[in-house]
């Protein structure tokens, strides 16, 4: 079963960066030192800390026991051995992380910046999606675009397929079947943990096992168990 959690680190109280930086491994610290942007440093650190919080809760390890690669991590380690598959995403101050026993991908986007969604769709999306977006009222375009984008990016992270290839593919939403070939062994969920924030989760599953919807939370802080449940809706088709 995949687990995920998300939060807005701008709301985290206290000196959370200074208090939690010791949890990072040596390669992560080296990577952090090379990031000069204050915003990007906060995103990098917030993702790594939130990931360790989620893993510690689900596997009952201490956060400082968990090892994560500095670049594009997909596996969390404990005492040199693989523990679980992982994925990290951030957009502005919004950060989301996911863990699972099989490959997993998570992506989040924040609608805080007004963009020309139709122009972006024409640059990246399949022509059928562009037609769909053009048919929508202006007030619904951003939500539709960001749902499609996060779903495709989450699946790209999970499957290893090139993101550009997936962006140019047309999703089929609400079809009562599993994802089409070559993605039939993957599942997708999408939702809004908070107004203006879009999140999608993809996981590779074994056809012989039962499918359970992911358990997720939106947190007020990077630590502690106090959080609100987050519900994602399944996306049942992709072509």
C-alpha positions in Angstrom: 0.0 0.0 0.0 1.4 3.5 -0.8 1.4 6.2 1.8 1.8 9.9 1.2 1.9 13.1 3.1 2.1 16.8 2.1 2.5 20.2 3.7 3.2 23.9 3.1 6.6 24.6 4.8 5.9 28.3 5.0 3.6 27.4 7.9 6.2 25.4 9.8 7.0 27.1 13.1 10.3 27.7 14.7 13.7 27.3 13.1 12.8 24.1 11.4 15.7 24.3 8.9 18.4 24.7 11.6 16.7 22.1 13.9 16.4 19.4 11.3 19.4 19.8 9.0 21.3 17.2 11.1 19.0 14.5 9.7 20.5 14.7 6.3 23.3 12.4 5.2 26.7 13.6 4.0 25.9 13.5 0.3 22.6 15.4 0.9 24.5 18.0 2.9 27.0 18.4 0.0 24.1 18.8 -2.4 22.4 21.4 -0.1 25.6 23.4 0.1 25.6 23.8 -3.7 22.1 25.2 -3.8 22.4 29.0 -3.6 18.7 29.9 -3.9 17.1 30.3 -0.5 13.8 29.0 -1.9 15.3 25.9 -3.5 17.3 25.2 -0.4 14.1 25.2 1.7 12.3 23.0 -0.9 15.2 20.5 -0.9 15.4 20.3 2.9 11.6 20.3 3.4 11.2 17.3 1.1 13.9 15.3 2.8 12.7 16.0 6.3 9.0 15.3 5.4 10.0 12.0 3.7 11.9 10.9 6.8 8.9 11.8 9.0 6.6 9.6 6.9 9.0 6.7 6.8 9.6 6.9 10.5 5.9 6.7 11.2 5.2 3.8 8.9 8.3 1.7 9.7 9.0 2.8 13.2 12.5 3.9 12.6 14.2 7.0 13.9 14.4 9.7 11.2 18.2 9.9 11.5 18.6 6.2 10.7 17.1 6.7 7.2 19.5 7.2 4.3 18.4 8.9 1.0 20.4 9.6 -2.1 21.2 13.2 -2.8 20.2 13.1 -6.5 16.7 11.9 -7.8 16.2 9.3 -5.0 13.9 6.4 -5.6 14.9 4.1 -2.7 15.2 4.8 1.1 17.8 2.7 2.9 18.2 1.6 6.5 21.5 0.4 7.7 22.7 -0.1 4.1 19.7 -2.1 3.1 16.7 -1.1 0.9 13.7 -0.2 2.9 11.0 1.2 0.5 10.5 3.0 -2.7 10.1 6.8 -2.4 9.2 9.9 -4.4 9.5 13.6 -3.6 7.8 16.7 -5.2 7.6 20.4 -4.5 6.0 23.5 -5.9 6.6 26.8 -4.3 6.2 26.1 -0.6 4.1 23.0 -1.1 5.9 19.7 -0.7 4.7 16.2 -1.1 6.3 12.8 -0.5 5.3 9.2 -1.0 6.5 5.7 0.0 5.5 2.2 -1.2 6.8 -1.3 -1.4 6.8 -1.0 -5.2 7.9 1.9 -7.5 6.0 5.0 -6.7 5.8 8.5 -8.1 4.2 11.7 -6.7 3.9 15.1 -8.2 2.3 18.4 -6.9 1.7 21.7 -8.5 0.5 25.0 -6.9 -1.9 27.3 -8.7 -0.5 30.3 -7.0 1.0 31.7 -10.2 -1.3 32.7 -13.0 -0.1 31.2 -16.3 -1.3 30.8 -19.8 -2.5 27.2 -19.3 -3.8 26.8 -22.9 -0.5 28.0 -24.3 1.4 25.5 -22.1 -1.0 22.7 -23.2 -0.4 23.5 -26.8 3.4 23.1 -26.2 3.2 19.8 -24.3 -0.1 18.0 -24.5 -1.9 15.7 -26.9 -4.2 17.4 -29.4 -7.2 15.7 -27.8 -6.4 17.4 -24.5 -6.0 20.7 -26.1 -9.4 20.4 -27.6 -10.8 19.4 -24.2 -9.2 22.4 -22.5 -10.4 24.8 -25.1 -14.0 23.6 -24.6 -13.9 24.4 -20.8 -15.0 27.6 -19.1 -12.1 29.8 -18.3 -12.6 29.1 -14.5 -12.0 25.4 -15.0 -9.0 25.4 -17.3 -6.3 25.6 -14.6 -7.7 22.7 -12.6 -8.0 20.5 -15.6 -4.5 21.3 -16.8 -2.9 20.8 -13.5 -4.7 17.5 -12.9 -3.5 16.2 -16.2 0.1 17.5 -15.7 0.6 16.0 -12.2 -0.9 12.7 -13.2 1.5 12.3 -16.1 4.5 13.5 -14.1 3.7 11.1 -11.2 3.4 8.2 -13.7 6.7 9.2 -15.4 8.5 9.2 -12.0 7.0 5.8 -11.2 7.5 4.1 -14.5 10.7 5.7 -15.7 9.2 6.6 -19.0 10.3 9.9 -20.4 8.2 12.8 -19.2 7.9 14.4 -22.6 6.5 11.2 -24.0 3.9 11.0 -21.3 2.9 14.6 -21.6 2.2 14.1 -25.3 0.0 11.0 -24.5 -3.7 11.5 -24.0 -5.1 10.4 -20.7 -8.5 8.7 -20.6 -10.2 9.6 -17.3 -13.1 7.7 -15.7 -12.9 4.7 -17.9 -13.8 1.6 -15.9 -10.6 -0.3 -16.5 -7.0 -0.4 -15.6 -4.4 1.6 -17.4 -3.7 0.6 -21.0 -0.5 -1.0 -22.2 2.3 -0.3 -21.4 1.0 1.1 -18.1 -1.5 -1.6 -17.2 0.6 -2.5 -14.1 0.3 1.1 -12.7 -2.4 2.9 -10.8 -3.1 6.6 -10.6 -4.8 8.8 -8.1 -5.3 12.6 -8.1 -6.8 15.2 -5.8 -6.5 18.6 -4.1 -5.1 18.5 -0.5 -5.8 22.2 -0.2 -7.4 24.9 -2.4 -5.1 25.7 -5.3 -2.8 22.7 -4.7 -3.0 19.7 -7.0 -1.4 16.3 -6.3 -1.2 13.0 -8.2 0.2 9.7 -7.0 1.2 6.7 -9.2 2.2 3.2 -8.0 3.3 0.0 -9.7 1.2 -2.9 -8.5 1.1 -6.7 -8.8 -2.0 -7.9 -10.7 -2.3 -10.8 -8.3 -2.7 -8.5 -5.3 -5.8 -6.5 -4.2 -5.7 -2.8 -4.9 -6.1 -0.5 -1.9 -6.5 3.3 -2.2 -3.5 5.2 -0.7 -3.6 6.7 2.8 -2.6 10.3 2.8 -2.4 13.4 5.1 -2.0 17.1 4.9 0.2 18.3 7.8 0.4 21.6 9.6 4.0 20.7 10.6 6.9 18.6 9.3 6.9 16.6 12.5 4.3 15.1 14.8 1.2 13.1 13.9 -1.3 15.9 13.9 -2.6 16.2 10.4 -5.8 16.1 8.2 -6.7 13.2 6.1 -6.4 13.7 2.3 -8.4 11.8 -0.2 -7.3 11.1 -3.8 -9.6 9.9 -6.5 -8.6 7.1 -8.8 -7.8 7.8 -12.5 -8.8 4.6 -14.2 -7.5 5.0 -17.7 -4.5 6.2 -19.7 -3.7 5.8 -23.4 
